């Protein structure tokens, strides 16, 4: 981090960075708890995840206000301004990850609260573990101001997308072969899509780090373009 004449400015920037990582820890916990609830048919844990979304929203609003105050008081320029803009974009993605975790919990609750006995078997936990790992990578990159992991996160996102498409085809097959599976298969499809979206948000965060450090917007380059951009460094 750039050393400033005003030590208070440094303190404010570090406080914002710390709060981003705290928010990231909260949404990571939300994902893990939601998937645990799915695995164990734990309706109590579902309710905890749904209720816990309030904390995510509170932290997002608090961070938004912090960023507005820093811009108004300090009028940051160059890298400091990019850092603040990165924080604003990152907390939006983190809040949306929290929404996806809540969606998983709600769909799990709906699925296991009904009397329908037919549950299609589909592997979702591997993708969930992958997107949690991607989120950790992206947040670690933010904490260390390391944009080198962006391409790796993007590669892993493509794997998650492929797993989602394979799972969707599998669920469609279940529904076509046995109509009794339709209700729960649809709930599982929504859960699979939520997991895939979490991967997208994690990828976004890793790309924001590139912007913060290099001043380069790599959001729409695709994996090949992102890898070429990283090789130029």
Secondary structure, 3 states (H helix, E strand, C coil): CCCCCCHHHHHHHHHHHHHHHHHHHHHHHHHHHHHHHHHHCCHHHHHHHHHHHHHHHHHHHHHHHHHHHHHHHHCCCHHHHHHHHHHHHHHHHHHHHHHHHHHHHHHHHHHHHCCCCCCCCCCCHHHHHHHHHHHHHHHHHHHHCCHHHHHHHHHHHHHHHHHHHHHHHHHHHHHHHCHHHHHHHHHHHHHHHHHHHHHHHHHHHHHHHHHHHHCCCCCCCHHHHHHHHHHHC
